[in-house]
Amino acid sequence: MLIEPGDVNGLASAILRLLMDPELASRLGENGTRARCPAFSAEVMAKSYIGQYEQVLASRSNGTHKPAALEVSCR
């Protein structure tokens, strides 16, 4: 469900629609969870942050810094 920023009436209508249709709310929630993981999983985001930090460190160091290790699971 897409609502324009600042559209208070549209947001209220969308919320009421979800409250009145629990099956739709459940389906959208399940679809959102599937779409979010793995593209926006904690693991992917953490690896992205670590990569950015490593780039900064590499640009400031003499090449002696070691890459960070990370293990995170997507639930």
N, C-alpha and C positions, 0 to 999 in steps of 0.2 A: 504494500500500500504506500503510495507516494503522496505526500502532502506538501504544498508549497510553504516555504518558510514564512512564518507570520500568519498563516491561515488558521486562526483559532477555531472557526466553525468547521473547517475541513478536518482538523485534528479531533474535535469533539465527535464528529460524525464517524470517523474511522474507529475511535475508541468504542462508541456505542455499537457499531457493526460487529466488532470483535466480541464485545460482551454478550450480544444477542446471538452470536453464531460460534459456540465453543469449538465446533469441528473445524471451522475456518481458522480460528485462532491457533488451534493445535497444529494444523497442517502448516500454517505459516511459520510457527515456531520450529517445527521439525525441519522444514526447508531451510530456514535461516541457519540452524545449527549445522546442517550438512554443507551449506555453501561457505560458512565461516571457516570450517576446519577442512582442509589444511591451509587454505590460502591466508587465513588470519590467525593461525594457531599461535599459542605462546612460543612454541619452538621456532617458528618462522620469524616472528617479530624479534625474539631474543637474538637469533642468529644475525638478523639485519642490524640490530643495534651493535652487536659485538663487531661485525664487519666494519661499521662506521668508526667505532672507537679504534679498531686496529689500523685503519687508514690514517687517523689522526696521529696515533702513536708512531706509525711507520714514518710519517712525514717529519716527526720531531726527534726520532731516535737515530742511532747509528747502525740500525739493523740488527740489534741484539734482542729485541723483544720477541716473545713467543706467542703464537696464536692461542686464544682462549679455547677451552673445551666446554661443551654444553650438552647436557642430556635433559630433554624435556619431552613429556608425552602429551599428545593431544587427546583430551577426554571427550 
